[in-house]
Amino acid sequence: MTPTGIIELEAGGALPHTVIQEWQTLLERSETGTYFQTPDWILSWWKHLAGEPRLRIGAWRDQAGTLKALLPLALSTQKLTTS
């Protein structure tokens, strides 16, 4: 399966409601989904803890257009350690 799209959000941006609904449906189909994989958690983490990086979400869909996987990523140029 190859990525079918990248969603990129600037700081303070919002995901389209349809993407959030699809994300929830994907988690409901998963036997191992956790709260930490929900849009509520990821978007709250990004907004409050990640600072100002852009959020990029890779989306994978099957041939019918059904969402099969998401990969949220945040890119930051800040150092993670002080050493």
Secondary structure by P-SEA (a helix, b strand, c coil): ccccbbbbbcccccccaaaaaaaaaaaaacccccccccaaaaaaaaaccccccbbbbbbbbcccccccbbbbbbbbccccccc
